[in-house]
Amino acid sequence: VHLHHQPVGARAVVVGAEPVSYSAVRTLRGAGVEIAAMVTDQPRHQSSWPAGFGARLHRRVPLLTGTTVTELFGRGRLTGVALRHTDGRTVTLGCDTVVFTGDWIPEHELVRLGGITLDRGTRGPAVDTVFRTGAAGVFAVGNLLHAVEPAGTAAREGRLVAGPVLRYLSDGRWPDGQLAVEVDAPLRWVAPNRIDPRGPRPPLGRFALRTARSDGRLSALVVSQDGRVLHRERLRRGALPNRPLYVSADWIDRADPGGGPVVITGQDG
Ligand SMILES: Cc1cc2nc3c(=O)[nH]c(=O)nc-3n(C[C@H](O)[C@H](O)[C@H](O)COP(=O)(O)OP(=O)(O)OC[C@H]3O[C@@H](n4cnc5c(N)ncnc54)[C@H](O)[C@@H]3O)c2cc1C
């Protein structure tokens, strides 16, 4: 759209209502595409208040919450999508384009081919606080590590990994058997997800997480190991799916290097 000015279509349905979905809406509008609706299975959008407000009022994009796509119609070219609301109502929207956004997983094909350990939560390579994977000499940064973060985060990680890479090239040292950091439902993943309690803290001194729950009741995060609480932190704002959530790394030197995995759980307020 932006570089080659290729045509997209005339009328689109955008599936998803998180920040990248709104970015897709802006791109489609820039290409002259009418937006029939944005559709999310969640009870509300998961972007910033101005993005949601702007799309609905200024761009007149209807937002259908609690709704999923059940069928795509068309032969050769899409002609419509069937939608179902959680209350059972169904509708078919005419459109020639559907854009699926959100619910990201990392593009991890190369990592899998390389036999590098994946983290169960992120489905990207498991990495420690200085971006070391489970394979000696292989570092990983950016959105390969977890669902989408802003481009600035990926760029910062690219800069931060330079030091550890240089160190490895000079001393050839690689950790063996680090502690896993895991999450319990409703949390979906945490990154980084390996630690050395005697090692450095992650970038910006925090771990990134995501929740699967959309009711906004999550009020605190608890970090524990073998039943021992290492850290408890109140959330300053409501946690929603697809939105970044962070927990401080102040606790990592309190973890027992010989203990079981560190587990992060959510508490309702
Ligand atoms: C639609 C959309 C809109 C976005 N809008 C914004 C925004 O407005 N602001 C913002 O800050 N962020 C935005 N983001 C997020 C931003 O794009 C990412 O944070 C950033 O691109 C991540 O950079 P990266 O280098 O980690 O990964 P990528 O930019 O994804 O680069 C990875 C590269 O590796 C290549 N690759 C993968 N596997 C292989 C392989 N096996 N062999 C060879 N090459 C391979 C891929 O083709 C790709 O070029 C958006 C993302 C999307 C999808």
The ligand as a MOL file (V3000), in Angstrom:
LIG
                    3D

  0  0  0     0  0            999 V3000
M  V30 BEGIN CTAB
M  V30 COUNTS 53 58 0 0 0
M  V30 BEGIN ATOM
M  V30 1 C 0.4350 -4.6610 10.6180 0
M  V30 2 C 1.4490 -4.2210 11.6620 0
M  V30 3 C 1.4860 -2.8800 12.0400 0
M  V30 4 C 2.4080 -2.4560 12.9920 0
M  V30 5 N 2.4210 -1.1390 13.3370 0
M  V30 6 C 3.3440 -0.7000 14.2120 0
M  V30 7 C 3.4010 0.6840 14.5530 0
M  V30 8 O 2.6310 1.5100 14.0690 0
M  V30 9 N 4.3530 1.0820 15.4460 0
M  V30 10 C 5.2330 0.2030 16.0140 0
M  V30 11 O 6.0790 0.6200 16.8050 0
M  V30 12 N 5.1980 -1.1150 15.7020 0
M  V30 13 C 4.2800 -1.6000 14.8180 0
M  V30 14 N 4.2320 -2.9280 14.5060 0
M  V30 15 C 5.1910 -3.8220 15.1480 0
M  V30 16 C 6.5410 -3.8030 14.4250 0
M  V30 17 O 6.3280 -4.0880 13.0790 0
M  V30 18 C 7.4570 -4.8540 15.0270 0
M  V30 19 O 7.6500 -4.5510 16.3980 0
M  V30 20 C 8.8290 -4.9110 14.3570 0
M  V30 21 O 8.7110 -5.0220 12.9700 0
M  V30 22 C 9.6040 -6.1020 14.8980 0
M  V30 23 O 10.8850 -6.1160 14.2970 0
M  V30 24 P 11.6920 -7.4520 14.1570 0
M  V30 25 O 12.9640 -7.1160 13.4720 0
M  V30 26 O 11.7500 -8.1400 15.4730 0
M  V30 27 O 10.7930 -8.4270 13.2490 0
M  V30 28 P 10.3200 -8.2510 11.7330 0
M  V30 29 O 10.1990 -6.8100 11.3550 0
M  V30 30 O 9.1130 -9.1350 11.6040 0
M  V30 31 O 11.5530 -8.8520 10.9040 0
M  V30 32 C 11.8170 -10.2460 10.8530 0
M  V30 33 C 12.3340 -10.5470 9.4690 0
M  V30 34 O 12.8190 -11.8940 9.4230 0
M  V30 35 C 12.3910 -12.4850 8.2150 0
M  V30 36 N 12.3920 -13.9400 8.3890 0
M  V30 37 C 11.6050 -14.6870 9.1870 0
M  V30 38 N 11.8990 -15.9950 9.0630 0
M  V30 39 C 12.8940 -16.0700 8.1560 0
M  V30 40 C 13.6280 -17.1500 7.5990 0
M  V30 41 N 13.3850 -18.4200 7.9310 0
M  V30 42 N 14.5920 -16.8670 6.6980 0
M  V30 43 C 14.8450 -15.5750 6.3340 0
M  V30 44 N 14.1840 -14.5200 6.8280 0
M  V30 45 C 13.2270 -14.7660 7.7260 0
M  V30 46 C 11.0000 -11.9240 7.9700 0
M  V30 47 O 10.6480 -12.0420 6.6220 0
M  V30 48 C 11.2060 -10.4720 8.3950 0
M  V30 49 O 11.6640 -9.6670 7.3430 0
M  V30 50 C 3.3070 -3.3870 13.5770 0
M  V30 51 C 3.2760 -4.7380 13.1980 0
M  V30 52 C 2.3460 -5.1530 12.2660 0
M  V30 53 C 2.3290 -6.6180 11.8630 0
M  V30 END ATOM
M  V30 BEGIN BOND
M  V30 1 1 1 2
M  V30 2 1 2 3
M  V30 3 2 2 52
M  V30 4 2 3 4
M  V30 5 1 4 5
M  V30 6 1 4 50
M  V30 7 2 5 6
M  V30 8 1 6 7
M  V30 9 1 6 13
M  V30 10 2 7 8
M  V30 11 1 7 9
M  V30 12 1 9 10
M  V30 13 2 10 11
M  V30 14 1 10 12
M  V30 15 2 12 13
M  V30 16 1 13 14
M  V30 17 1 14 15
M  V30 18 1 14 50
M  V30 19 1 15 16
M  V30 20 1 16 17
M  V30 21 1 16 18
M  V30 22 1 18 19
M  V30 23 1 18 20
M  V30 24 1 20 21
M  V30 25 1 20 22
M  V30 26 1 22 23
M  V30 27 1 23 24
M  V30 28 2 24 25
M  V30 29 1 24 26
M  V30 30 1 24 27
M  V30 31 1 27 28
M  V30 32 2 28 29
M  V30 33 1 28 30
M  V30 34 1 28 31
M  V30 35 1 31 32
M  V30 36 1 32 33
M  V30 37 1 33 34
M  V30 38 1 33 48
M  V30 39 1 34 35
M  V30 40 1 35 36
M  V30 41 1 35 46
M  V30 42 1 36 37
M  V30 43 1 36 45
M  V30 44 2 37 38
M  V30 45 1 38 39
M  V30 46 1 39 40
M  V30 47 2 39 45
M  V30 48 1 40 41
M  V30 49 2 40 42
M  V30 50 1 42 43
M  V30 51 2 43 44
M  V30 52 1 44 45
M  V30 53 1 46 47
M  V30 54 1 46 48
M  V30 55 1 48 49
M  V30 56 2 50 51
M  V30 57 1 51 52
M  V30 58 1 52 53
M  V30 END BOND
M  V30 END CTAB
M  END
